Amino acid sequence: MMTAKKRSKSAKAGALVPQPGSVPVFPAGYDDLLADIKNRIAQARVRATLSVNRELIQLYWQIGRLIVERQQVEGWGRSVVERLAGGVPRRGRLFAPELLVHAILLPGLDR
């Protein structure tokens, strides 16, 4: 009599390995557990993305504030900001130096 599962020489004792072409049988609750795990992973990814975005907004705000203070005290113009942007290394999609030009607008938004 043939069964849908057969012992594999490399499998642990007592473990069953499905035969090619057979339909694997999973224990009750398997699909629910898998769905729960996938959902938790998706939620963690969303939280991580939101956290990164929050930190980047705060960083750009701080940088913008530093630049605006220098502009007010020392009379720096746009060309200095553009030069600063050229001197800051790009860090993938997380930090774009060319956004420093826009960062100087952020500190004015809290008024």
C-alpha positions, 0 to 999 in steps of 0.5 A: 500500500502506497502512502502520500508520505514516505520517510527520507533518509536525511529527515529526522526520525519520525519526520515525514516528507511528502512525495512529489505530486502529493498534496501536503496535509497541514495541521488544523490552524496552519493557515490561520497561523501563517496569515497571522505571521504575514500580517505581523510582518506587514505591520512591523514593516509599516511601523518601521517605515513610519519611524524612519520617515519621522526621524528623517523629517526631524533631521531635515527640520534640524538641518534647516534650522541650522542653515537658517540661523547661519543665513540670518547671522552670517548672511549666507545665501542660496549658493552656500546652501547648494555648496553644503548640499554638494558636500554631504554624501548621499545615503541611498534613498534615506538622505538626499543632499539636494533636499537641503535647499528645501530643508530651510523651509521646514523651521518656518512651518512651526510658527 
